[in-house]
Amino acid sequence: MRMAAIKISSKVEKEHWQALQELAKESHQSIAGLLTEAISDFVRKRRLRPVVLDHLEDSMSENEELGKRLAE
């Protein structure tokens, strides 16, 4: 099942646009396909980072005494 697509408009630096066009040609993919993939990866990474940092902070709090001993 294909998701509904929307049309967007944005500005990018010329060198990045040219690199994207080259990549599309080399990989036999459309610009739209590459942009969709890039946006999806970007959103996933941005959403994942706060969760990972929260877990790190929790772990550091739980192991504070061990951290102090290791620092000695």
C-alpha positions in Angstrom: 0.0 0.0 0.0 1.4 3.3 -1.1 1.2 6.4 1.2 -0.3 9.6 -0.2 2.4 11.9 -1.5 2.5 15.7 -1.1 4.3 18.3 -3.2 6.9 20.4 -1.3 9.1 23.3 -2.3 12.4 24.2 -0.7 15.8 25.7 -1.5 19.1 23.9 -1.2 22.6 24.8 -2.1 23.4 24.2 -5.7 26.3 21.8 -5.0 24.0 19.6 -2.8 21.4 19.6 -5.5 23.9 18.5 -8.1 25.3 15.8 -5.8 21.7 14.5 -5.3 21.1 14.5 -9.0 24.3 12.5 -9.6 23.4 10.0 -6.9 19.9 9.5 -8.4 21.4 8.8 -11.8 24.1 6.5 -10.4 21.6 4.5 -8.3 18.8 4.5 -10.9 16.4 6.1 -8.3 14.2 9.2 -8.6 15.0 12.4 -6.7 11.7 12.1 -5.0 12.6 8.6 -3.8 16.0 9.7 -2.5 14.5 12.7 -0.7 11.7 10.5 0.9 14.4 8.1 2.1 16.6 10.9 3.4 13.7 12.6 5.3 12.6 9.3 6.8 16.1 8.6 8.0 16.5 12.1 9.4 13.3 12.0 11.3 14.0 8.5 12.7 17.5 9.5 13.9 16.2 12.8 15.5 13.5 10.9 17.4 15.8 8.2 18.5 18.5 10.5 20.0 16.5 11.9 22.9 15.4 8.3 23.9 19.1 7.1 23.9 20.2 10.2 25.9 17.4 9.5 28.4 18.6 5.9 28.9 22.2 7.1 29.2 21.2 9.6 31.9 19.2 7.0 33.8 22.1 4.5 33.6 24.6 7.1 34.9 22.2 8.0 37.8 21.8 4.3 38.7 25.5 3.7 38.6 26.7 6.9 40.2 28.6 5.1 43.0 30.3 2.8 40.6 31.4 5.8 38.5 32.9 7.4 41.5 34.9 4.3 42.4 36.1 3.9 38.8 37.2 7.6 38.8 39.5 7.0 41.8 
